[in-house]
């Protein structure tokens, strides 16, 4: 068993965890911005999220490529723990700790993402209602007039005050 390869994988997983925690922090920041209704601050946060996500994907590719030499059917934490069982207690413990951290952070990310989606939906509903209020404020006045600009409610002859005075 090549413990050097397994140590490299453990190091890459540590890097992934650091980035997942950074992603969690960015999701928390995004939640605060959504609650504060400051849409102008969302773009920089989303850019950072995309950058961190790209880093995570690159680390995952590196880890997968390194793990190919281990001839595992699927490279996941359970298989890695089983692989080092009886070979290296230190690596086994490391992988078990990483598995727990990954589960914790992934659950937090899932919940934060769900909350942020709910906040965005709520913001869209509020924006839609505000827009409808603005549109409806002008609609009743427009419906009082016909196509030629005459007031529909005033059935009397439209005689100007100048003609009445004459």
Rosetta constraint file for C-alpha pairs under 8 A:
AtomPair CA 1 CA 87 HARMONIC 7.62 0.50
AtomPair CA 2 CA 6 HARMONIC 6.79 0.50
AtomPair CA 3 CA 7 HARMONIC 5.97 0.50
AtomPair CA 3 CA 88 HARMONIC 7.91 0.50
AtomPair CA 4 CA 8 HARMONIC 6.25 0.50
AtomPair CA 5 CA 9 HARMONIC 6.28 0.50
AtomPair CA 5 CA 66 HARMONIC 6.88 0.50
AtomPair CA 5 CA 67 HARMONIC 7.38 0.50
AtomPair CA 6 CA 10 HARMONIC 6.19 0.50
AtomPair CA 6 CA 67 HARMONIC 7.91 0.50
AtomPair CA 6 CA 91 HARMONIC 7.69 0.50
AtomPair CA 7 CA 11 HARMONIC 6.23 0.50
AtomPair CA 7 CA 91 HARMONIC 7.30 0.50
AtomPair CA 8 CA 12 HARMONIC 6.23 0.50
AtomPair CA 8 CA 66 HARMONIC 7.95 0.50
AtomPair CA 9 CA 13 HARMONIC 6.14 0.50
AtomPair CA 9 CA 63 HARMONIC 5.76 0.50
AtomPair CA 9 CA 66 HARMONIC 7.17 0.50
AtomPair CA 9 CA 67 HARMONIC 7.22 0.50
AtomPair CA 10 CA 14 HARMONIC 6.24 0.50
AtomPair CA 10 CA 91 HARMONIC 7.78 0.50
AtomPair CA 10 CA 94 HARMONIC 7.39 0.50
AtomPair CA 10 CA 95 HARMONIC 6.90 0.50
AtomPair CA 11 CA 15 HARMONIC 6.38 0.50
AtomPair CA 12 CA 16 HARMONIC 6.19 0.50
AtomPair CA 12 CA 59 HARMONIC 6.46 0.50
AtomPair CA 12 CA 60 HARMONIC 7.97 0.50
AtomPair CA 12 CA 62 HARMONIC 7.87 0.50
AtomPair CA 12 CA 63 HARMONIC 6.33 0.50
AtomPair CA 13 CA 17 HARMONIC 6.12 0.50
AtomPair CA 13 CA 59 HARMONIC 7.99 0.50
AtomPair CA 13 CA 63 HARMONIC 7.71 0.50
AtomPair CA 13 CA 98 HARMONIC 7.40 0.50
AtomPair CA 14 CA 18 HARMONIC 6.33 0.50
AtomPair CA 14 CA 98 HARMONIC 7.41 0.50
AtomPair CA 15 CA 19 HARMONIC 6.36 0.50
AtomPair CA 15 CA 59 HARMONIC 7.60 0.50
AtomPair CA 16 CA 20 HARMONIC 6.08 0.50
AtomPair CA 16 CA 56 HARMONIC 5.74 0.50
AtomPair CA 16 CA 59 HARMONIC 6.49 0.50
AtomPair CA 16 CA 60 HARMONIC 7.62 0.50
AtomPair CA 17 CA 21 HARMONIC 6.10 0.50
AtomPair CA 17 CA 98 HARMONIC 7.96 0.50
AtomPair CA 17 CA 101 HARMONIC 7.58 0.50
AtomPair CA 17 CA 102 HARMONIC 6.74 0.50
AtomPair CA 18 CA 22 HARMONIC 6.27 0.50
AtomPair CA 19 CA 23 HARMONIC 6.07 0.50
AtomPair CA 19 CA 52 HARMONIC 6.31 0.50
AtomPair CA 19 CA 53 HARMONIC 7.96 0.50
AtomPair CA 19 CA 55 HARMONIC 7.52 0.50
AtomPair CA 19 CA 56 HARMONIC 6.46 0.50
AtomPair CA 20 CA 24 HARMONIC 6.16 0.50
AtomPair CA 20 CA 52 HARMONIC 7.97 0.50
AtomPair CA 20 CA 56 HARMONIC 7.50 0.50
AtomPair CA 20 CA 105 HARMONIC 6.87 0.50
AtomPair CA 20 CA 106 HARMONIC 7.82 0.50
AtomPair CA 21 CA 25 HARMONIC 6.29 0.50
AtomPair CA 21 CA 105 HARMONIC 6.71 0.50
AtomPair CA 22 CA 26 HARMONIC 6.27 0.50
AtomPair CA 22 CA 52 HARMONIC 7.49 0.50
AtomPair CA 23 CA 27 HARMONIC 6.23 0.50
AtomPair CA 23 CA 49 HARMONIC 6.19 0.50
AtomPair CA 23 CA 52 HARMONIC 6.47 0.50
AtomPair CA 23 CA 53 HARMONIC 7.52 0.50
AtomPair CA 23 CA 109 HARMONIC 7.82 0.50
AtomPair CA 24 CA 28 HARMONIC 6.29 0.50
AtomPair CA 24 CA 105 HARMONIC 7.35 0.50
AtomPair CA 24 CA 108 HARMONIC 7.18 0.50
AtomPair CA 24 CA 109 HARMONIC 5.67 0.50
AtomPair CA 24 CA 112 HARMONIC 7.72 0.50
AtomPair CA 25 CA 29 HARMONIC 6.28 0.50
AtomPair CA 26 CA 30 HARMONIC 6.08 0.50
AtomPair CA 26 CA 45 HARMONIC 6.63 0.50
AtomPair CA 26 CA 48 HARMONIC 7.59 0.50
AtomPair CA 26 CA 49 HARMONIC 6.54 0.50
AtomPair CA 27 CA 31 HARMONIC 6.13 0.50
AtomPair CA 27 CA 49 HARMONIC 7.91 0.50
AtomPair CA 27 CA 109 HARMONIC 7.45 0.50
AtomPair CA 27 CA 112 HARMONIC 6.31 0.50
AtomPair CA 27 CA 113 HARMONIC 6.94 0.50
AtomPair CA 27 CA 116 HARMONIC 7.78 0.50
AtomPair CA 28 CA 32 HARMONIC 6.38 0.50
AtomPair CA 28 CA 112 HARMONIC 6.97 0.50
AtomPair CA 29 CA 33 HARMONIC 6.32 0.50
AtomPair CA 29 CA 45 HARMONIC 7.60 0.50
AtomPair CA 30 CA 34 HARMONIC 6.13 0.50
AtomPair CA 30 CA 42 HARMONIC 6.66 0.50
AtomPair CA 30 CA 45 HARMONIC 6.55 0.50
AtomPair CA 30 CA 116 HARMONIC 7.37 0.50
AtomPair CA 31 CA 35 HARMONIC 6.15 0.50
AtomPair CA 31 CA 112 HARMONIC 7.63 0.50
AtomPair CA 31 CA 115 HARMONIC 7.56 0.50
AtomPair CA 31 CA 116 HARMONIC 5.66 0.50
AtomPair CA 31 CA 119 HARMONIC 7.74 0.50
AtomPair CA 32 CA 36 HARMONIC 6.11 0.50
AtomPair CA 33 CA 37 HARMONIC 6.07 0.50
AtomPair CA 33 CA 38 HARMONIC 5.55 0.50
AtomPair CA 33 CA 39 HARMONIC 7.18 0.50
AtomPair CA 33 CA 41 HARMONIC 6.74 0.50
AtomPair CA 33 CA 42 HARMONIC 6.88 0.50
AtomPair CA 34 CA 38 HARMONIC 6.39 0.50
AtomPair CA 34 CA 39 HARMONIC 7.02 0.50
AtomPair CA 34 CA 42 HARMONIC 7.88 0.50
AtomPair CA 34 CA 116 HARMONIC 7.38 0.50
AtomPair CA 34 CA 119 HARMONIC 6.44 0.50
AtomPair CA 34 CA 120 HARMONIC 7.04 0.50
AtomPair CA 35 CA 119 HARMONIC 7.19 0.50
AtomPair CA 37 CA 123 HARMONIC 7.88 0.50
AtomPair CA 38 CA 42 HARMONIC 7.31 0.50
AtomPair CA 39 CA 43 HARMONIC 7.79 0.50
AtomPair CA 41 CA 45 HARMONIC 6.97 0.50
AtomPair CA 42 CA 46 HARMONIC 6.06 0.50
AtomPair CA 43 CA 47 HARMONIC 6.15 0.50
AtomPair CA 44 CA 48 HARMONIC 6.34 0.50
AtomPair CA 45 CA 49 HARMONIC 6.18 0.50
AtomPair CA 46 CA 50 HARMONIC 6.19 0.50
AtomPair CA 47 CA 51 HARMONIC 6.25 0.50
AtomPair CA 48 CA 52 HARMONIC 6.17 0.50
AtomPair CA 49 CA 53 HARMONIC 6.00 0.50
AtomPair CA 50 CA 54 HARMONIC 6.09 0.50
AtomPair CA 51 CA 55 HARMONIC 6.34 0.50
AtomPair CA 52 CA 56 HARMONIC 6.24 0.50
AtomPair CA 53 CA 57 HARMONIC 6.25 0.50
AtomPair CA 54 CA 58 HARMONIC 6.23 0.50
AtomPair CA 55 CA 59 HARMONIC 6.22 0.50
AtomPair CA 56 CA 60 HARMONIC 6.11 0.50
AtomPair CA 57 CA 61 HARMONIC 6.27 0.50
AtomPair CA 58 CA 62 HARMONIC 6.30 0.50
AtomPair CA 59 CA 63 HARMONIC 6.09 0.50
AtomPair CA 60 CA 64 HARMONIC 6.06 0.50
AtomPair CA 61 CA 65 HARMONIC 6.07 0.50
AtomPair CA 62 CA 66 HARMONIC 6.16 0.50
AtomPair CA 63 CA 67 HARMONIC 6.02 0.50
AtomPair CA 64 CA 68 HARMONIC 6.31 0.50
AtomPair CA 64 CA 75 HARMONIC 7.00 0.50
AtomPair CA 65 CA 69 HARMONIC 7.92 0.50
AtomPair CA 67 CA 71 HARMONIC 7.46 0.50
AtomPair CA 67 CA 72 HARMONIC 7.54 0.50
AtomPair CA 67 CA 75 HARMONIC 6.92 0.50
AtomPair CA 68 CA 72 HARMONIC 7.07 0.50
AtomPair CA 72 CA 79 HARMONIC 7.52 0.50
AtomPair CA 74 CA 79 HARMONIC 7.28 0.50
AtomPair CA 75 CA 79 HARMONIC 6.44 0.50
AtomPair CA 75 CA 80 HARMONIC 6.98 0.50
AtomPair CA 76 CA 80 HARMONIC 6.25 0.50
AtomPair CA 77 CA 81 HARMONIC 6.06 0.50
AtomPair CA 77 CA 95 HARMONIC 6.67 0.50
AtomPair CA 77 CA 96 HARMONIC 7.67 0.50
AtomPair CA 77 CA 99 HARMONIC 6.07 0.50
AtomPair CA 78 CA 82 HARMONIC 6.22 0.50
AtomPair CA 79 CA 83 HARMONIC 6.01 0.50
AtomPair CA 80 CA 84 HARMONIC 6.38 0.50
AtomPair CA 80 CA 95 HARMONIC 7.18 0.50
AtomPair CA 81 CA 85 HARMONIC 6.12 0.50
AtomPair CA 81 CA 91 HARMONIC 8.00 0.50
AtomPair CA 81 CA 92 HARMONIC 5.39 0.50
AtomPair CA 81 CA 95 HARMONIC 6.03 0.50
AtomPair CA 81 CA 96 HARMONIC 6.81 0.50
AtomPair CA 83 CA 87 HARMONIC 7.88 0.50
AtomPair CA 84 CA 88 HARMONIC 5.60 0.50
AtomPair CA 84 CA 89 HARMONIC 7.41 0.50
AtomPair CA 84 CA 91 HARMONIC 6.67 0.50
AtomPair CA 84 CA 92 HARMONIC 5.68 0.50
AtomPair CA 85 CA 89 HARMONIC 6.89 0.50
AtomPair CA 85 CA 92 HARMONIC 6.17 0.50
AtomPair CA 88 CA 92 HARMONIC 6.15 0.50
AtomPair CA 89 CA 93 HARMONIC 6.07 0.50
AtomPair CA 90 CA 94 HARMONIC 6.17 0.50
AtomPair CA 91 CA 95 HARMONIC 6.03 0.50
AtomPair CA 92 CA 96 HARMONIC 6.16 0.50
AtomPair CA 93 CA 97 HARMONIC 6.17 0.50
AtomPair CA 94 CA 98 HARMONIC 6.17 0.50
AtomPair CA 95 CA 99 HARMONIC 6.04 0.50
AtomPair CA 96 CA 100 HARMONIC 6.41 0.50
AtomPair CA 97 CA 101 HARMONIC 6.31 0.50
AtomPair CA 98 CA 102 HARMONIC 5.96 0.50
AtomPair CA 99 CA 103 HARMONIC 6.21 0.50
AtomPair CA 100 CA 104 HARMONIC 6.25 0.50
AtomPair CA 101 CA 105 HARMONIC 6.07 0.50
AtomPair CA 102 CA 106 HARMONIC 5.87 0.50
AtomPair CA 103 CA 107 HARMONIC 6.08 0.50
AtomPair CA 104 CA 108 HARMONIC 6.30 0.50
AtomPair CA 105 CA 109 HARMONIC 6.07 0.50
AtomPair CA 106 CA 110 HARMONIC 6.10 0.50
AtomPair CA 107 CA 111 HARMONIC 6.27 0.50
AtomPair CA 108 CA 112 HARMONIC 6.06 0.50
AtomPair CA 109 CA 113 HARMONIC 5.92 0.50
AtomPair CA 110 CA 114 HARMONIC 6.19 0.50
AtomPair CA 111 CA 115 HARMONIC 6.20 0.50
AtomPair CA 112 CA 116 HARMONIC 6.08 0.50
AtomPair CA 113 CA 117 HARMONIC 6.16 0.50
AtomPair CA 114 CA 118 HARMONIC 6.23 0.50
AtomPair CA 115 CA 119 HARMONIC 6.13 0.50
AtomPair CA 116 CA 120 HARMONIC 6.12 0.50
AtomPair CA 117 CA 121 HARMONIC 6.16 0.50
AtomPair CA 118 CA 122 HARMONIC 6.09 0.50
AtomPair CA 119 CA 123 HARMONIC 6.07 0.50
AtomPair CA 120 CA 124 HARMONIC 6.20 0.50
AtomPair CA 121 CA 125 HARMONIC 6.26 0.50
AtomPair CA 122 CA 126 HARMONIC 6.21 0.50
AtomPair CA 123 CA 127 HARMONIC 6.04 0.50
AtomPair CA 124 CA 128 HARMONIC 5.98 0.50
AtomPair CA 125 CA 129 HARMONIC 6.18 0.50
AtomPair CA 126 CA 130 HARMONIC 6.17 0.50
AtomPair CA 127 CA 131 HARMONIC 6.12 0.50
AtomPair CA 128 CA 132 HARMONIC 6.12 0.50
AtomPair CA 129 CA 133 HARMONIC 6.11 0.50
AtomPair CA 130 CA 134 HARMONIC 6.32 0.50
AtomPair CA 131 CA 135 HARMONIC 6.17 0.50
AtomPair CA 132 CA 136 HARMONIC 5.85 0.50
AtomPair CA 133 CA 137 HARMONIC 6.05 0.50
AtomPair CA 134 CA 138 HARMONIC 6.96 0.50
AtomPair CA 135 CA 139 HARMONIC 6.20 0.50
AtomPair CA 136 CA 140 HARMONIC 6.77 0.50
AtomPair CA 137 CA 141 HARMONIC 7.89 0.50
AtomPair CA 138 CA 142 HARMONIC 6.52 0.50
AtomPair CA 139 CA 143 HARMONIC 6.27 0.50
AtomPair CA 140 CA 144 HARMONIC 6.67 0.50
AtomPair CA 141 CA 145 HARMONIC 7.67 0.50
AtomPair CA 144 CA 151 HARMONIC 5.79 0.50
AtomPair CA 144 CA 152 HARMONIC 5.51 0.50
AtomPair CA 144 CA 153 HARMONIC 6.67 0.50
AtomPair CA 145 CA 149 HARMONIC 5.37 0.50
AtomPair CA 145 CA 150 HARMONIC 5.27 0.50
AtomPair CA 145 CA 151 HARMONIC 4.48 0.50
AtomPair CA 145 CA 152 HARMONIC 5.29 0.50
AtomPair CA 146 CA 150 HARMONIC 5.53 0.50
AtomPair CA 146 CA 151 HARMONIC 6.58 0.50
AtomPair CA 146 CA 152 HARMONIC 6.21 0.50
AtomPair CA 151 CA 155 HARMONIC 7.99 0.50
AtomPair CA 159 CA 163 HARMONIC 6.41 0.50
AtomPair CA 159 CA 164 HARMONIC 6.91 0.50
AtomPair CA 160 CA 164 HARMONIC 6.58 0.50
AtomPair CA 161 CA 165 HARMONIC 6.22 0.50
AtomPair CA 162 CA 166 HARMONIC 6.54 0.50
